[in-house]
Amino acid sequence: MNRTISSIFGAFFVTLLVSSEAVANANTFGFKTPTEEFARLVEVQSTPDILMSPDNAWLVELSEHAIGSSKQVQPQLSLFGIDFNPYNYSRASLKRYADIEIRHVISGSVLSINNLPEGEIRDVQWSANSRYLSLVLEQVNSATLWVYDVKTRRLEQVTQSTLNGFLTTSPYQWLPDSTGFVVNIAVNHGKPLLEEPVEPKKEQRIIIPNQEGLVITEYFHSVEEIAEPTQSELTTSDALQVTAEPEPSEVTNQLDESTLLTSEALKSDPVADQFKFFAQGQLIKISLSGLAKPIGQATFLKHFDVSPDSTNLIVNMVDNPITSDRPLENFANVWQVWGMTGHALYELAVNPLVETLDSPVVQKHKFQWRLDKGATVLWAEAKPDGSDNLFTVSAPFRKAPQVFATLDWKLDKIDWFNDSLALLTEKSLDDNKRRQSIITPRDADQRRVEFKTFTEDKSSQTWHKFIKQRNDLGTEALKVVGGRYLFVHSQKIEGDSVIQLLERFDAKTNSKSTVWQSQPEFSESLIALLDDEGMRFLFSKETQLQPTNFFISDLTFNTLEQLTRNTHPIEGFIGVKKEQLQYRRADGQTLTANLYLPSNYDATQGSLPVLFWLGADIYNKKGEFVTSNHRDMVAYVAKGIAILENPGMPSLRSAASSAAFMTDLKSSFKAATDALIAKGVAELGKISISGHGAGATLASLALANTDYFSSGILRSGQYNVTMSSKGYLDSDKAYWQNAPLFSGVSAFNSVDKINVPVLIIHGKDDDKAKTLQSELLYQTLLSLDKEARLVLLPNESHEYQSVETILHVLWEQEQWLEKWVLPKPEGYLLNSANFQQH
């Protein structure tokens, strides 16, 4: 039944012809909706984020949008690596919320902010005195500051002008004395946008979402294919179905002409001028009574920080020359201390433009306030060997700096208490290790007691942190009891359990004692310490059957009070079994994965269809609540499919060679498959694989290099390594920096070995893995007479956002699983019509 090469390329040529007929084929497929139980996944909210008031009297629950109730993707522009909304000067990466609930910890009473205008909530902060809760309300054309008084139950709008969150990570800061704010106002907000530039290194577009432009192409073998199909059959039946991509004017709504201003004066470097337009901000001091005073002149403000006594500011400003051929971190910039009128009191550093593309070498860095003093600045200065000396200067900033400490490593941070106690964290010269020491700030070089040296791994589930509280100045400082006792909150791994601990540390004897430890059979997390003895605290708890709820534990009286009573968000998921599967690879390494089994499954029933899901790299917690959402594939356990989530995979970053990586990769997939078969859950021929992003890349390698899988679903992956820059799998290097390694770990090396049907999904505006990756994979499979389906999602980036898109992806996945994964009734014929019938 193999087709000739000429007929294969004939089919591909027809694909191109049909793709040009946008009008005739624009609605061949269109957006679809899955069955009701899976459509409800867009309504599932993640566990609310928690923000405790400084006095631990109030617990704020911040709920994200259920996708089904959120708006489509907002307009977005990218300049110098910053993705933001040009209409409200807000960064795209910030987390946004739909609802705020304020719960009193003691009484359990709940406050709701009911009269907040429609919009998205972000940058939620408490005042130091715990009376006021502030937030930024982001709307279509604005981002304004609001404050809620928990005592009077009143909500007030603080700014009418839009805050500038383009260059400053947070566009406002509370005064530590809780009397008001310092805000960064977008000076050019409301003015006509400059003509859109084309940056040579990165495509620049302002995108308005539009649900048109869904592209679907597929190629499947006919079950009863006997003769060579005619060209007309190729365009209408089993060979392919195409929804052609409309002209750019149909897919992307351009900005209204009245909002664009062409400036002849900006021809020299329009990208740099765009940066200046959006970066220009004006600092303003605003009191809670409404009095507003400008601080200095408008400038390209990158960072500002209010002194503990609320009288001064540390500011960092980008300086000219600004040029589009250098990265943002190489721009000239100035660090100064300002008074609240904007007058420069002290110049901390002047850093010139770094002319090369190399990362800048900064001599002075880590400018910060001593949080136990009214107005004392501390910073680090690099020595020739890379280690740091620390210096301070205090208000009124007329004396020469004083040496604070001499380090043999580099400064990471300092957590303050007073002149007698602080916690110094250093990092090694190669940045791989951290060392923490208890120091006496008034004599920091003489009295140091090492607390711990450890290797920092941001992806590790083992960590520790010291508990803090607000001091008399209103700044965050170490919680110290009796001048010597500190509290350490930590997490460690014991077997298949994640354990959290609360420990009391004696700074004088350098010893620790355990106050509380989570129960291994549950997933418990410490939220806040409610007393000075460590005997009363707030924690969260979840089980496989119960979602996250919050409890107050009193160890003195051995009491437990439940504050919230959240129920399961997905009815069809109740009773789903989850376990951590442990197994060994051929080289003896122990690997783990999450295994989800249907609620009615019994081992005596034999094997199930199995789906590997390679998603986010999440440690498999024992006792963790079993749920799902639209982002993962776990929900399909409700269809009677066993889901193996995140089986252990090798790291490309630490691989000795491409051959070693591929050996470990194939061995890892074999070990996981063998473990499932040995458990009686799986059998060969009934196992499929799916993944998103790097997970899709790994899945493509599995399809091209093993024969364990009967079908695949690949979402937004990279399949040809030569087309990627940085970010292939877990590596942070570019292809050309280690071509021998990367060239051996591309699915395209063995793409002809993919002999099972593949569903390929990709956002057309993906900025992490370009759409061409999926298009080329599909076209190559088609030329090789392989079965595949390609779905390109309009106006979607790496993570899909719009409701229509997410529902359609859920539909695609559900139909694919019905067709290729689930058992078929007698007489069932596999053909592409199954997609078209829905």
Secondary structure, 3 states (H helix, E strand, C coil): CCCCHHHHHHHHHHHHHHHCCHHHHCCCCCCCCCCHHHHHHHHCCCCCEEEECCCCCEEEEEECCCHHHCCCCCCCEEECCEEEECCCCEECCCCCECEEEEEECCCCCEEECCCCCCCEEEEEEECCCCCEEEEEEEECCEEEEEEEECCCCEEEECCCCCECCCCCCCCEEECCCCCEEEEEEECCCCCCEECCCCECCECCCCCCCCCCCCEEEEECCCCCCCCCCCHHHHHHCCCCCECCCCCHHHHCCCCCHHHEECCHHHCCCHHHHHHHHHHEEEEEEEECCCCEEEEEEEEEEEEEEECCCCCEEEEEEECCCCCCCCCHHHCCEEEEEEECCCCEEEEEEEECCCCCCCCCCCCEEEEEECCCCCCEEEEEEECCCCCEEEEEEECCCCCCCEEEEECCCEEEEEEEEECCEEEEEEECCCCCEEEEEEECHHHCCCCEEEEEEEECCCCCCCEEEECEEECCCCCEEECEECCCEEEEEEEEEECCEEEEEEEEEECCCCEEEEEEECCCCCEEEEEEECCCCCCEEEEEEECCCCCCEEEEEECCCCEEEECCCCCCCCHHHCCCEEEEEEEECCCCCEEEEEEEECCCCCHHHCCCCEEEEECCCCCCCCCCCCCCCCCCCHHHHHHCCEEEECCCCCCCCCCCCHHHHHHHHHHHHHHHHHHHHHHCCCCCCCEEEEEECHHHHHHHHHHHHCCCCCCEEEECCCCCHHHCCCCCCCCCCCHHHCHHHHHCCCHHHHHHHCCCCEEEEEECCCCCCCHHHHHHHHHHHHHCCCCEEEEEECCCCCCCCCHHHHHHHHHHHHHHHHHHCCCCCCCCCCCCHHHHCC
